[in-house]
């Protein structure tokens, strides 16, 4: 399966953001990619106070409808890293979507782990001020195999991905708007760990550069194979990178080092 991973510098202008997405989806279609993956908050990144009024209904909102048409037009899967989904007057969901080549919405995942952190002297973020957490993991069946959906800060909670792997996932999607500071320290090591420990492909589309004043994103969108090798990495800036997924690599990793089969969960019960 050939995939295209789109790296964006999303800002407040939703139309401009959608035009950029359309441009790269069309490029990916010309390159015969079967799936494209977009980053977190792919259609809008602005001030916290503007989040809720830019949230949309799913699937009837502008962004979902446009991307459904685009997927059908090019007969490809579009993984929508995330958009703001309308909940109520106070909060939204941070929601990831999978659209199939018929233009149909086949999976929806609402971000479970919200980015509430404070690094002394560096930054403070409270995603829960504007976002309601989801409560359910979500897998989707692709021609290549099963895939588990997640978003950004979920990356730091390995039990979610182990659950996906035990349920038969071959791909883990981890779209993000990772901050530059934490990205330089943790982005690649965590992504590679999720790939290695679960013997899955990891597809991680990211935001790049300054999106809103005071917040810079790390970029470094990448595809990682089940052995933990980075097989494709985006350059600096906005753009697209490609990778070919090989089912045999998953099989060889799991046959050579059968760590999923060698688990002893009966001995873990005393741990909390």
C-alpha positions in Angstrom: 0.0 0.0 0.0 1.4 3.4 -1.0 0.7 6.2 1.5 1.3 9.9 1.4 1.9 11.8 4.7 1.0 15.5 4.5 2.8 18.0 6.7 0.9 21.3 7.2 1.3 24.7 8.8 -2.4 25.1 9.5 -3.6 28.6 10.7 -6.9 30.3 11.2 -8.1 30.6 7.6 -10.1 27.5 7.0 -10.5 28.0 3.3 -6.8 28.5 2.7 -6.1 25.4 4.8 -8.5 23.2 2.8 -7.1 24.5 -0.4 -3.6 23.4 0.7 -4.9 20.0 1.7 -6.7 19.6 -1.7 -3.4 20.5 -3.5 -1.5 17.8 -1.7 -4.2 15.2 -2.0 -4.3 15.8 -5.8 -0.5 15.4 -5.9 -0.7 12.2 -3.9 -3.4 10.9 -6.3 -1.1 11.7 -9.3 1.6 9.7 -7.5 -0.8 6.8 -7.2 -1.0 6.9 -3.4 -3.9 4.7 -2.1 -4.1 6.6 1.2 -3.2 10.1 2.5 -2.8 11.0 6.2 -3.3 14.5 7.5 -2.1 16.0 10.8 -4.0 17.0 14.0 -6.2 20.1 13.6 -5.7 20.0 9.9 -8.4 22.5 9.0 -8.0 25.1 11.7 -5.5 26.2 14.3 -6.2 29.5 16.0 -6.6 31.2 19.4 -8.2 29.1 22.1 -11.2 31.5 22.2 -11.9 30.8 18.5 -11.9 27.0 18.7 -15.5 26.3 19.6 -16.9 28.6 16.9 -14.8 26.8 14.3 -16.0 23.3 15.4 -18.2 21.5 12.8 -20.8 18.8 12.7 -19.6 15.4 11.5 -20.3 14.3 8.8 -22.4 17.3 7.7 -19.8 20.0 8.3 -17.9 21.8 5.5 -14.5 20.1 6.1 -15.9 16.5 6.2 -18.1 17.1 3.2 -15.2 18.5 1.2 -12.8 15.7 2.1 -15.5 13.0 1.4 -15.9 14.5 -2.1 -12.1 14.6 -2.6 -11.7 10.9 -1.5 -14.4 9.8 -3.9 -13.1 11.9 -6.8 -9.6 10.4 -6.4 -10.8 6.9 -5.2 -8.4 7.0 -2.2 -8.5 6.7 1.5 -8.2 10.0 3.4 -7.2 9.8 7.0 -8.2 13.2 8.6 -5.8 13.5 11.4 -8.3 15.6 13.4 -10.7 18.5 13.2 -12.8 20.2 15.9 -16.2 18.4 16.2 -19.1 20.4 17.7 -20.3 19.2 21.1 -22.0 22.1 22.8 -21.6 25.8 23.4 -18.7 25.3 25.8 -16.5 22.5 24.4 -15.7 20.5 21.2 -14.2 17.1 20.5 -10.8 16.7 18.9 -11.9 14.1 16.3 -10.0 11.9 13.8 -11.8 10.4 10.7 -11.2 7.8 8.1 -12.9 8.3 4.7 -12.9 5.5 2.2 -12.5 5.7 -1.7 -16.3 5.8 -2.1 -16.3 9.0 -0.1 -17.9 7.4 2.9 -17.0 8.0 6.5 -16.0 4.6 7.9 -14.4 5.5 11.3 -14.5 8.3 13.8 -12.2 8.6 16.9 -12.4 11.3 19.6 -9.1 12.0 21.3 -9.0 10.3 24.7 -5.9 11.8 26.3 -6.0 15.6 26.4 -2.8 17.7 26.4 -2.9 19.2 29.9 0.8 19.9 30.8 3.0 22.5 32.3 6.8 22.5 31.8 8.3 25.0 34.3 9.7 28.0 32.5 8.8 26.7 29.0 5.1 26.3 28.4 1.6 25.5 29.7 -1.3 24.0 27.8 -4.7 23.0 29.0 -6.5 21.3 26.1 -9.3 20.3 28.4 -10.3 24.0 28.8 -11.9 23.8 25.3 -12.0 20.0 24.4 -14.0 17.2 25.8 -12.2 13.9 25.9 -13.4 10.8 24.0 -14.0 7.5 25.7 -13.6 4.8 23.1 -10.7 3.5 21.0 -11.4 3.0 17.4 -10.1 0.6 14.8 -10.8 0.6 11.0 -10.4 -2.1 8.4 -8.2 -1.1 5.4 -7.2 -3.2 2.4 -3.7 -3.5 4.0 -5.1 -4.6 7.4 -6.5 -3.2 10.5 -5.5 0.2 11.8 -5.8 1.9 15.2 -6.7 5.6 15.4 -5.1 8.0 17.9 -4.2 11.7 18.2 -1.0 13.4 19.4 -0.8 13.2 23.2 -2.3 9.7 23.1 1.3 8.7 22.0 2.4 8.8 25.6 0.0 6.1 26.7 1.3 2.8 25.3 -1.5 0.7 26.7 -3.8 2.2 24.0 -1.5 0.9 21.2 -0.9 -2.4 22.9 -4.7 -2.9 22.9 -4.8 -2.1 19.2 -2.0 -4.6 18.5 -3.7 -7.3 20.5 -6.9 -6.7 18.5 -5.0 -7.3 15.2 -3.7 -3.8 14.2 -1.1 -3.6 11.5 -1.0 0.2 11.4 -1.1 2.8 14.1 -2.1 6.3 13.1 -0.6 9.1 15.3 -1.3 12.5 13.7 -0.1 15.4 15.8 0.6 19.1 16.4 3.5 18.2 18.7 5.2 21.3 20.3 8.7 22.1 19.1 10.2 21.7 22.6 8.7 18.3 23.5 9.1 17.2 19.8 12.8 17.7 19.8 13.1 15.5 23.0 10.4 12.9 22.6 8.6 12.7 19.2 10.8 10.2 17.3 11.7 8.0 20.3 8.1 7.5 21.3 6.9 6.9 17.8 9.7 4.3 17.2 8.9 2.6 20.5 5.2 2.3 19.6 6.2 0.7 16.3 8.8 -1.7 17.8 6.8 -2.9 20.8 3.6 -3.5 18.8 5.4 -4.6 15.6 3.1 -2.3 13.5 3.7 0.4 11.0 3.3 3.9 12.5 2.0 6.7 10.3 2.6 10.1 11.9 1.5 13.3 10.1 2.5 16.4 11.9 2.0 20.2 12.0 5.1 22.3 11.3 6.2 25.8 12.3 4.4 28.6 14.1 0.6 28.2 13.8 -0.5 30.7 16.4 1.6 33.3 18.3 3.6 31.5 21.0 3.2 28.0 19.7 5.6 26.3 17.3 5.1 22.7 16.1 7.9 20.3 15.5 7.0 18.7 12.1 9.1 15.7 11.3 6.2 13.7 9.9 7.2 10.2 9.3 6.4 6.6 8.5 8.1 3.9 10.7 8.2 0.2 9.9 7.6 -2.7 12.4 11.3 -3.0 13.1 11.4 0.7 14.2 13.2 2.0 11.1 12.1 5.4 9.8 11.3 4.7 6.2 10.1 8.1 5.2 10.5 11.6 6.8 9.1 15.0 5.7 11.5 17.8 5.0 11.3 21.1 6.8 8.1 23.1 5.9 4.8 22.2 4.4 4.8 19.2 2.0 4.2 15.5 1.5 6.3 12.4 1.9 5.6 8.9 0.6 6.1 5.3 1.8 5.2 1.9 0.6 3.9 -0.4 3.3 5.0 -4.1 3.1 2.9 -6.7 4.9 5.9 -9.1 4.8 7.8 -6.8 7.1 5.1 -7.1 9.8 5.1 -10.9 9.4 8.9 -11.1 9.6 9.1 -8.9 12.7 6.4 -10.9 14.5 7.9 -14.3 13.5 11.5 -13.3 14.4 10.7 -11.7 17.7 7.2 -13.0 18.8 6.9 -10.6 21.7 3.1 -10.3 21.4 2.8 -14.0 21.6 5.3 -14.2 24.5 3.4 -12.0 26.8 2.4 -13.3 30.2 -0.7 -11.2 31.2 -1.6 -13.7 33.9 1.4 -12.4 35.9 0.5 -8.7 35.4 -2.7 -8.7 37.4 -1.1 -7.3 40.6 0.2 -4.2 38.8 -2.0 -1.1 38.6 
